[in-house]
Each structure stands twice: as C-alpha cells, then as structure tokens.
Amino acid sequence: MFVIFVLVFLAVFVIVALLLIAAGPGKAEQGKKVMARLDSALALGKSESSDLLVDIRKTELMSSIPWLDRTLAKLELAPRLRRLLYQADLKWTVGGLMMSCLAAFAVPGYLVYLRTSNIIFGILIGLVFGFGPIGYVLFKRNKRLAKFEEGLPEALDLICSALRVGH
C-alpha cells in the first residue's frame, strides 16, 4: 500500500515538474513582475516601489473601441444595457449593441431616403430598424426568463421535499 502512495506521489511530482518546464523561463519573469506589483499594491515591498500601485478590480470593457468604451462608461444607460445583455445570455458587448443599433438605423434610413428623397420617412424607417437589435435582446431575455419561471415550481418542490426528508 505504501508503494502505491509513493508511486502516485512521484507521478504527480513528475507531471507538475513537466508543466513547470513547459511554461518556460519567460513565465518566471512574468511571475516575478506580478508578485512585485502585488507587493507594491499591498504596500509590503520597499518604499521605492510603492508608487507602482495597481488596480486589481475587475473592469469590464463595454466596447473594444477605446473612445466608445470611455463614452459608454460615462453614460447611465450602459449598466442597464449590460444587465439586459447578461439576462438575455448573449455574449455581446454594450458597444457592439450600440453600434449594431446605429448601423441598423443608418443603412435602411439612408436607403429609404435615397429611394424616396423624403428625410422624415427615412428617419422613421431608420428608427424602426434601429430598435431591431434591442428588440432581439428583449426577445431573448423574455424567452430565457419564461424558461426559468417554467422550471421554478419544480425546483421549489424539490427543495421542499429535500428539507422535509432532512437534507
């Protein structure tokens, strides 16, 4: 039995050693830099490295375009749209949604304006199509929430019966 424990330990040790070797020497330098930043952020290191403060909070990009990301960060609408996209279980960004709404507004609106030479009718058609991506997100959200509400009573019954049994 002792031999099996020793063999398992050696196998795990060899696998970990191979993974560390495969990581390469550059990873050790990167690890040292990360540790230095953490030490400076926690003020554990030397006083000369304390000016290298690092923000370790999670920041979510609303768009991969920098100027659009800064603009959306200032708007009050962006957190609501992010929550709406999360509830719809879509992997879109807020910036992507806004840009698709803009494209869905501009292209049909301009085409209608070219065809009819009526700017008001072009804007109205553009607005109708511009709300298309948001309508799709709302449709996906409502569909997901309806599916959740459909399974909720069964889940509550399961929890109640498990509590009655004593789990």
Residue frames as a rotation matrix with the C-alpha (Angstrom) as fourth column:
MET 1
0.569 0.822 0.000 0.00
0.822 -0.569 0.000 0.00
0.000 0.000 -1.000 0.00
PHE 2
0.432 -0.511 -0.743 2.88
0.168 -0.764 0.623 2.33
-0.886 -0.395 -0.244 0.83
VAL 3
-0.609 -0.678 0.413 4.43
0.485 0.094 0.869 1.64
-0.628 0.729 0.271 -2.56
ILE 4
-0.006 0.700 0.714 1.24
0.981 -0.135 0.140 2.81
0.194 0.701 -0.686 -4.29
PHE 5
0.823 0.294 -0.486 1.29
0.445 -0.865 0.231 6.09
-0.353 -0.406 -0.843 -2.35
VAL 6
-0.035 -0.929 -0.368 4.92
0.105 -0.370 0.923 6.66
-0.994 -0.007 0.111 -3.28
LEU 7
-0.617 -0.175 0.767 4.24
0.733 0.228 0.641 5.92
-0.287 0.958 -0.012 -6.96
VAL 8
0.435 0.838 0.329 1.24
0.886 -0.463 0.009 8.28
0.160 0.288 -0.944 -7.01
PHE 9
0.676 -0.255 -0.691 3.32
0.206 -0.835 0.510 11.00
-0.707 -0.488 -0.512 -5.35
LEU 10
-0.420 -0.906 0.053 6.13
0.246 -0.057 0.968 10.55
-0.874 0.419 0.247 -7.88
ALA 11
-0.332 0.370 0.868 3.70
0.943 0.128 0.306 10.61
0.002 0.920 -0.392 -10.80
VAL 12
0.767 0.637 -0.077 2.10
0.641 -0.766 0.045 13.84
-0.030 -0.084 -0.996 -9.60
PHE 13
0.375 -0.721 -0.583 5.54
0.100 -0.594 0.798 15.35
-0.922 -0.358 -0.151 -8.97
VAL 14
-0.595 -0.608 0.526 6.72
0.547 0.173 0.819 14.45
-0.589 0.775 0.230 -12.48
ILE 15
0.079 0.713 0.696 3.56
0.978 -0.191 0.084 15.90
0.193 0.674 -0.713 -14.07
VAL 16
0.878 0.220 -0.426 3.90
0.354 -0.897 0.266 19.17
-0.324 -0.385 -0.864 -12.15
ALA 17
-0.008 -0.961 -0.275 7.60
0.137 -0.273 0.952 19.38
-0.991 -0.030 0.133 -12.99
LEU 18
-0.537 -0.151 0.830 6.87
0.805 0.202 0.558 18.85
-0.252 0.968 0.013 -16.70
LEU 19
0.516 0.792 0.327 4.20
0.838 -0.546 0.001 21.54
0.179 0.273 -0.945 -16.63
LEU 20
0.718 -0.319 -0.619 6.58
0.129 -0.812 0.569 23.99
-0.684 -0.488 -0.542 -14.99
ILE 21
-0.415 -0.891 0.183 9.27
0.325 0.043 0.945 23.20
-0.850 0.452 0.271 -17.57
ALA 22
-0.263 0.394 0.881 6.74
0.964 0.077 0.253 23.64
0.032 0.916 -0.400 -20.39
ALA 23
0.730 0.564 -0.386 5.78
0.604 -0.797 -0.023 27.07
-0.321 -0.216 -0.922 -19.02
GLY 24
0.378 -0.671 0.638 9.24
0.663 -0.284 -0.692 28.29
0.646 0.684 0.338 -19.99
PRO 25
-0.432 -0.678 -0.594 11.65
0.902 -0.317 -0.294 30.77
0.011 -0.663 0.749 -18.46
GLY 26
-0.732 0.195 0.652 9.62
0.070 -0.931 0.357 33.81
0.677 0.307 0.668 -19.54
LYS 27
0.340 0.930 -0.140 6.81
0.206 0.072 0.976 32.80
0.918 -0.360 -0.167 -17.22
ALA 28
0.130 -0.359 -0.924 9.11
0.986 0.142 0.083 33.02
0.102 -0.923 0.372 -14.20
GLU 29
-0.885 -0.459 0.079 9.94
0.456 -0.889 -0.046 36.63
0.092 -0.005 0.996 -15.05
GLN 30
-0.371 0.838 0.399 6.29
-0.131 -0.473 0.871 37.41
0.919 0.271 0.286 -15.57
GLY 31
0.427 0.510 -0.746 5.51
0.615 0.441 0.654 35.80
0.663 -0.738 -0.125 -12.22
LYS 32
-0.376 -0.655 -0.656 8.15
0.923 -0.325 -0.205 37.94
-0.079 -0.682 0.727 -10.52
LYS 33
-0.895 0.082 0.438 6.65
0.070 -0.945 0.319 41.08
0.440 0.316 0.840 -12.07
VAL 34
0.092 0.996 -0.022 3.18
0.038 0.018 0.999 40.12
0.995 -0.092 -0.036 -10.89
MET 35
0.319 -0.024 -0.948 4.46
0.898 0.329 0.293 39.43
0.305 -0.944 0.127 -7.38
ALA 36
-0.758 -0.625 -0.186 6.27
0.652 -0.731 -0.200 42.79
-0.011 -0.273 0.962 -7.34
ARG 37
-0.620 0.603 0.502 3.08
-0.158 -0.722 0.673 44.57
0.769 0.338 0.543 -8.38
LEU 38
0.400 0.789 -0.465 1.06
0.337 0.345 0.876 42.76
0.852 -0.508 -0.128 -5.74
ASP 39
-0.081 -0.518 -0.852 3.64
0.996 0.000 -0.095 43.63
0.049 -0.855 0.516 -3.10
SER 40
-0.941 -0.284 0.182 3.55
0.289 -0.957 -0.003 47.26
0.175 0.050 0.983 -4.15
ALA 41
-0.254 0.928 0.271 -0.25
-0.140 -0.313 0.939 47.30
0.957 0.201 0.210 -4.18
LEU 42
0.610 0.481 -0.630 -0.37
0.483 0.405 0.776 45.80
0.628 -0.778 0.015 -0.72
ALA 43
0.555 -0.494 0.670 2.46
-0.593 -0.799 -0.097 48.06
0.583 -0.343 -0.736 0.46
LEU 44
0.959 -0.256 0.119 4.52
0.104 0.712 0.694 45.07
-0.263 -0.654 0.710 1.60
GLY 45
0.476 -0.810 0.343 7.56
0.810 0.252 -0.530 45.85
0.343 0.530 0.776 -0.51
LYS 46
-0.504 -0.770 -0.391 10.13
0.841 -0.541 -0.019 48.58
-0.197 -0.338 0.920 -0.35
SER 47
0.126 0.571 -0.811 9.08
0.370 -0.786 -0.495 52.21
-0.920 -0.238 -0.310 -0.20
GLU 48
-0.607 -0.410 -0.681 10.60
-0.410 -0.572 0.710 52.98
-0.681 0.710 0.179 -3.63
SER 49
-0.956 0.294 0.024 8.23
0.185 0.535 0.824 50.54
0.229 0.792 -0.566 -5.35
SER 50
-0.483 0.822 -0.301 5.14
0.596 0.057 -0.801 51.90
-0.641 -0.566 -0.518 -3.60
ASP 51
-0.355 0.358 -0.863 4.47
-0.519 -0.844 -0.136 54.35
-0.778 0.399 0.486 -6.43
LEU 52
-0.843 0.055 -0.535 3.69
-0.449 0.473 0.758 51.41
0.295 0.879 -0.374 -8.72
LEU 53
-0.508 0.736 0.447 0.12
-0.381 0.273 -0.883 50.94
-0.772 -0.619 0.141 -7.47
VAL 54
-0.955 0.202 -0.215 -2.01
-0.096 0.478 0.873 48.54
0.279 0.855 -0.437 -9.45
ASP 55
-0.233 0.951 0.205 -5.78
-0.942 -0.168 -0.290 48.47
-0.241 -0.261 0.935 -9.69
ILE 56
-0.981 -0.195 0.018 -6.76
-0.188 0.965 0.180 44.81
-0.053 0.173 -0.983 -9.31
ARG 57
-0.208 0.973 0.101 -10.51
-0.309 0.032 -0.951 45.40
-0.928 -0.229 0.294 -9.57
LYS 58
-0.417 0.159 0.895 -12.32
0.751 0.614 0.241 43.72
-0.511 0.773 -0.376 -12.41
THR 59
-0.345 0.308 -0.886 -13.02
-0.452 -0.882 -0.131 46.13
-0.823 0.355 0.444 -15.23
GLU 60
-0.008 0.442 0.897 -15.39
0.670 0.668 -0.324 45.13
-0.743 0.598 -0.302 -17.96
LEU 61
-0.929 -0.292 -0.227 -14.98
0.006 -0.624 0.781 46.57
-0.370 0.725 0.582 -21.40
MET 62
0.089 0.993 -0.071 -18.17
0.005 -0.072 -0.997 47.86
-0.996 0.089 -0.011 -22.89
SER 63
0.984 0.121 -0.131 -16.55
-0.127 -0.034 -0.991 48.13
-0.125 0.992 -0.018 -26.30
SER 64
0.385 -0.896 0.220 -13.26
0.824 0.441 0.355 47.17
-0.416 0.045 0.908 -27.88
ILE 65
0.144 -0.279 0.950 -13.07
0.609 -0.732 -0.307 50.66
0.780 0.622 0.065 -29.37
PRO 66
-0.570 -0.480 -0.666 -11.32
0.810 -0.192 -0.555 52.84
0.139 -0.856 0.498 -26.75
TRP 67
-0.960 0.198 0.197 -13.17
-0.210 -0.977 -0.037 56.12
0.185 -0.077 0.980 -27.36
LEU 68
-0.087 0.977 -0.197 -16.53
-0.378 0.150 0.913 54.33
0.922 0.154 0.356 -27.42
ASP 69
-0.012 0.003 -1.000 -15.65
0.737 0.675 -0.007 52.49
0.675 -0.737 -0.010 -24.21
ARG 70
-0.881 -0.346 -0.323 -14.85
0.473 -0.646 -0.599 55.79
-0.001 -0.680 0.733 -22.44
THR 71
-0.720 0.668 0.188 -18.07
-0.526 -0.702 0.481 57.35
0.453 0.247 0.856 -23.73
LEU 72
0.112 0.803 -0.586 -20.21
-0.056 0.593 0.803 54.40
0.992 -0.057 0.111 -22.65
ALA 73
-0.401 -0.321 -0.858 -18.57
0.801 0.333 -0.498 54.38
0.446 -0.887 0.124 -19.20
LYS 74
-1.000 0.009 -0.009 -19.89
-0.004 -0.903 -0.430 57.92
-0.012 -0.430 0.903 -18.67
LEU 75
-0.435 0.898 -0.062 -23.48
-0.545 -0.207 0.813 57.11
0.717 0.387 0.579 -19.69
GLU 76
-0.442 0.394 0.806 -26.10
-0.789 0.256 -0.558 55.90
-0.426 -0.883 0.198 -17.25
LEU 77
0.543 0.742 -0.392 -27.60
-0.836 0.434 -0.336 53.68
-0.079 0.510 0.857 -19.92
ALA 78
-0.109 -0.706 -0.700 -24.59
-0.733 0.533 -0.423 51.39
0.672 0.467 -0.575 -20.26
PRO 79
-0.873 -0.227 0.432 -25.01
-0.472 0.619 -0.628 49.43
-0.125 -0.752 -0.647 -16.97
ARG 80
0.045 0.965 0.258 -28.68
-0.604 0.233 -0.763 48.82
-0.796 -0.121 0.593 -17.80
LEU 81
0.565 0.119 -0.816 -27.79
-0.804 0.299 -0.513 47.53
0.183 0.947 0.265 -21.25
ARG 82
-0.535 -0.812 -0.233 -25.03
-0.682 0.578 -0.448 45.33
0.499 -0.081 -0.863 -19.78
ARG 83
-0.661 0.369 0.654 -27.53
-0.446 0.507 -0.737 43.81
-0.604 -0.779 -0.171 -17.34
LEU 84
0.436 0.859 -0.267 -30.04
-0.703 0.140 -0.697 43.32
-0.562 0.492 0.665 -20.16
LEU 85
0.219 -0.452 -0.865 -27.41
-0.806 0.416 -0.421 41.51
0.550 0.789 -0.273 -22.27
TYR 86
-0.820 -0.523 0.234 -26.45
-0.553 0.615 -0.562 39.37
0.150 -0.590 -0.793 -19.26
GLN 87
-0.291 0.802 0.521 -30.09
-0.491 0.342 -0.801 38.44
-0.821 -0.490 0.295 -18.61
ALA 88
0.648 0.509 -0.567 -30.51
-0.730 0.202 -0.653 37.55
-0.218 0.837 0.503 -22.28
ASP 89
0.420 -0.599 0.681 -27.41
0.086 0.774 0.628 35.32
-0.903 -0.205 0.377 -22.03
LEU 90
0.931 -0.190 0.312 -25.79
0.296 -0.106 -0.949 36.98
0.213 0.976 -0.042 -25.04
LYS 91
0.261 -0.930 -0.260 -22.01
0.842 0.087 0.533 37.38
-0.473 -0.358 0.805 -25.29
TRP 92
0.347 -0.065 0.936 -22.29
0.663 -0.689 -0.293 40.82
0.664 0.722 -0.196 -26.87
THR 93
-0.669 -0.493 -0.556 -20.76
0.732 -0.566 -0.379 43.99
-0.128 -0.661 0.739 -25.51
VAL 94
0.224 0.746 -0.627 -22.69
0.539 -0.631 -0.558 47.17
-0.812 -0.213 -0.544 -24.87
GLY 95
-0.288 -0.428 -0.857 -20.63
-0.448 -0.730 0.515 48.90
-0.846 0.533 0.019 -27.54
GLY 96
-0.982 -0.061 0.178 -21.43
0.109 0.585 0.804 46.16
-0.153 0.809 -0.568 -30.05
LEU 97
-0.207 0.978 0.035 -25.12
0.921 0.207 -0.329 46.51
-0.329 -0.036 -0.944 -29.32
MET 98
0.265 0.280 -0.923 -24.98
0.134 -0.958 -0.252 50.29
-0.955 -0.057 -0.291 -29.70
MET 99
-0.613 -0.559 -0.559 -23.01
-0.481 -0.297 0.825 50.07
-0.627 0.774 -0.087 -32.95
SER 100
-0.859 0.365 0.358 -25.41
0.507 0.699 0.504 47.48
-0.066 0.615 -0.786 -34.39
CYS 101
0.155 0.928 -0.338 -28.34
0.779 -0.325 -0.536 49.75
-0.608 -0.180 -0.773 -33.47
LEU 102
0.019 -0.231 -0.973 -26.58
-0.276 -0.936 0.217 52.64
-0.961 0.265 -0.082 -35.18
ALA 103
-0.917 -0.380 -0.117 -25.91
-0.232 0.271 0.934 50.56
-0.323 0.884 -0.337 -38.30
ALA 104
-0.569 0.777 0.269 -29.48
0.812 0.582 0.035 49.24
-0.130 0.238 -0.963 -38.30
PHE 105
0.308 0.636 -0.708 -30.68
0.438 -0.755 -0.488 52.85
-0.845 -0.160 -0.511 -38.12
ALA 106
-0.145 -0.482 -0.864 -28.33
-0.408 -0.767 0.496 54.37
-0.901 0.425 -0.085 -40.68
VAL 107
-0.925 -0.328 0.190 -28.39
0.019 0.461 0.887 51.84
-0.379 0.825 -0.420 -43.53
PRO 108
-0.338 0.848 0.409 -32.16
0.936 0.347 0.054 51.41
-0.096 0.401 -0.911 -44.01
GLY 109
0.385 0.480 -0.789 -32.80
0.458 -0.841 -0.288 55.08
-0.802 -0.250 -0.543 -43.27
TYR 110
-0.352 -0.606 -0.714 -30.29
-0.379 -0.605 0.700 56.19
-0.856 0.517 -0.017 -45.89
LEU 111
-0.922 0.023 0.385 -31.58
0.327 0.577 0.749 53.70
-0.205 0.817 -0.539 -48.45
VAL 112
0.053 0.998 0.037 -35.17
0.956 -0.040 -0.291 54.88
-0.289 0.050 -0.956 -47.95
TYR 113
0.295 -0.007 -0.956 -34.01
0.065 -0.998 0.027 58.50
-0.953 -0.070 -0.294 -48.22
LEU 114
-0.744 -0.622 -0.243 -32.19
-0.229 -0.104 0.968 57.74
-0.627 0.776 -0.065 -51.49
ARG 115
-0.753 0.487 0.443 -35.24
0.656 0.611 0.443 56.00
-0.055 0.624 -0.779 -52.90
THR 116
0.207 0.978 0.009 -37.94
0.978 -0.207 0.037 58.47
0.038 0.001 -0.999 -51.81
SER 117
-0.528 -0.519 0.672 -35.98
0.449 -0.843 -0.298 61.72
0.721 0.144 0.678 -51.20
ASN 118
0.517 0.709 0.480 -38.09
-0.202 -0.444 0.873 62.17
0.832 -0.548 -0.087 -48.04
ILE 119
-0.507 -0.851 0.133 -35.85
-0.305 0.033 -0.952 62.68
0.806 -0.523 -0.276 -44.98
ILE 120
-0.247 0.488 0.837 -38.64
-0.967 -0.075 -0.242 62.32
-0.055 -0.870 0.491 -42.40
PHE 121
0.811 0.552 -0.194 -39.77
-0.574 0.816 -0.076 58.99
0.116 0.173 0.978 -43.82
GLY 122
0.249 -0.821 -0.514 -36.13
-0.089 0.509 -0.856 57.84
0.964 0.259 0.053 -43.93
ILE 123
-0.631 -0.458 0.627 -35.62
-0.615 -0.198 -0.764 58.74
0.474 -0.867 -0.156 -40.26
LEU 124
0.205 0.792 0.575 -38.83
-0.962 0.271 -0.030 56.96
-0.180 -0.547 0.818 -39.23
ILE 125
0.852 0.050 -0.521 -37.87
-0.253 0.910 -0.327 53.78
0.458 0.411 0.788 -41.09
GLY 126
-0.144 -0.986 -0.089 -34.36
-0.178 0.115 -0.977 54.08
0.974 -0.124 -0.191 -39.62
LEU 127
-0.417 0.056 0.907 -35.77
-0.897 -0.190 -0.400 54.33
0.150 -0.980 0.130 -36.11
VAL 128
0.686 0.718 0.118 -37.94
-0.726 0.686 0.046 51.26
-0.049 -0.117 0.992 -36.63
PHE 129
0.718 -0.471 -0.513 -34.99
0.094 0.795 -0.599 49.21
0.690 0.381 0.615 -37.84
GLY 130
-0.202 -0.850 0.486 -32.65
-0.441 -0.364 -0.820 50.82
0.874 -0.380 -0.302 -35.28
PHE 131
-0.029 0.256 0.966 -34.59
-0.993 0.101 -0.057 49.31
-0.112 -0.961 0.252 -32.41
GLY 132
0.618 0.271 -0.738 -34.31
-0.521 0.844 -0.126 45.87
0.589 0.462 0.663 -34.02
PRO 133
-0.293 -0.791 -0.538 -31.17
0.003 0.561 -0.828 44.71
0.956 -0.244 -0.162 -32.11
ILE 134
-0.811 0.059 0.582 -32.63
-0.577 -0.243 -0.780 45.89
0.095 -0.968 0.231 -28.79
GLY 135
0.267 0.964 0.002 -35.89
-0.963 0.267 0.024 44.12
0.022 -0.009 1.000 -29.64
TYR 136
0.338 -0.231 -0.912 -33.93
-0.241 0.916 -0.321 40.92
0.910 0.328 0.254 -30.32
VAL 137
-0.758 -0.653 -0.013 -32.16
-0.109 0.146 -0.983 41.22
0.643 -0.744 -0.182 -26.95
LEU 138
-0.483 0.665 0.570 -35.50
-0.861 -0.242 -0.447 41.78
-0.159 -0.706 0.690 -25.19
PHE 139
0.498 0.655 -0.568 -36.98
-0.761 0.644 0.075 38.76
0.415 0.395 0.820 -27.02
LYS 140
-0.071 -0.621 -0.781 -34.06
0.005 0.783 -0.623 36.53
0.997 -0.049 -0.052 -25.93
ARG 141
-0.876 -0.249 0.413 -34.32
-0.363 -0.224 -0.904 37.85
0.318 -0.942 0.106 -22.34
ASN 142
-0.077 0.940 0.331 -38.06
-0.990 -0.033 -0.138 37.20
-0.119 -0.339 0.933 -22.12
LYS 143
0.495 0.204 -0.844 -37.62
-0.486 0.870 -0.075 33.74
0.720 0.448 0.530 -23.60
ARG 144
-0.457 -0.762 -0.459 -34.91
0.053 0.491 -0.869 32.90
0.888 -0.422 -0.184 -21.04
LEU 145
-0.820 0.188 0.540 -36.90
-0.571 -0.330 -0.751 34.29
0.037 -0.925 0.378 -18.10
ALA 146
0.272 0.954 -0.127 -40.00
-0.948 0.288 0.134 32.36
0.164 0.084 0.983 -19.21
LYS 147
0.236 -0.285 -0.929 -37.94
-0.123 0.939 -0.320 29.16
0.964 0.190 0.186 -19.29
PHE 148
-0.829 -0.555 0.064 -36.69
-0.082 0.008 -0.997 29.96
0.553 -0.831 -0.052 -15.78
GLU 149
-0.479 0.731 0.486 -40.20
-0.870 -0.324 -0.371 30.61
-0.114 -0.600 0.792 -14.49
GLU 150
0.389 0.614 -0.686 -41.36
-0.706 0.677 0.206 27.35
0.591 0.405 0.698 -16.04
GLY 151
0.022 -0.479 -0.878 -38.82
0.215 0.859 -0.464 25.32
0.976 -0.179 0.122 -14.07
LEU 152
-0.583 -0.314 0.750 -39.09
-0.533 -0.549 -0.644 27.27
0.614 -0.774 0.153 -10.82
PRO 153
0.364 0.762 0.536 -42.07
-0.913 0.178 0.367 25.42
0.184 -0.623 0.760 -9.26
GLU 154
0.807 -0.109 -0.580 -40.44
0.048 0.992 -0.120 22.04
0.588 0.069 0.806 -9.77
ALA 155
-0.255 -0.967 -0.005 -37.18
0.186 -0.044 -0.981 23.28
0.949 -0.251 0.191 -8.23
LEU 156
-0.395 0.179 0.901 -39.06
-0.813 -0.525 -0.252 24.67
0.428 -0.832 0.353 -5.21
ASP 157
0.738 0.675 0.007 -40.93
-0.623 0.678 0.390 21.37
0.259 -0.292 0.921 -4.78
LEU 158
0.453 -0.664 -0.595 -37.63
0.295 0.742 -0.602 19.51
0.841 0.098 0.532 -4.90
ILE 159
-0.569 -0.670 0.477 -36.13
-0.189 -0.458 -0.869 21.81
0.801 -0.584 0.134 -2.24
CYS 160
0.018 0.665 0.746 -39.23
-0.962 -0.192 0.195 21.45
0.273 -0.721 0.637 -0.02
SER 161
0.886 0.320 -0.335 -39.22
-0.260 0.942 0.212 17.67
0.384 -0.101 0.918 -0.22
ALA 162
0.055 -0.936 -0.347 -35.48
0.328 0.345 -0.880 17.56
0.943 -0.066 0.326 0.45
LEU 163
-0.569 -0.239 0.787 -35.98
-0.556 -0.593 -0.582 19.72
0.606 -0.769 0.205 3.56
ARG 164
0.466 0.810 0.356 -38.83
-0.852 0.301 0.428 17.51
0.239 -0.503 0.830 4.76
VAL 165
0.737 -0.253 -0.627 -36.62
0.154 0.966 -0.209 14.45
0.658 0.057 0.750 4.45
GLY 166
0.899 -0.370 -0.235 -33.92
0.196 -0.142 0.970 16.18
-0.393 -0.918 -0.055 6.45
HIS 167
0.256 -0.843 0.474 -31.21
0.947 0.121 -0.297 17.00
0.193 0.525 0.829 3.96
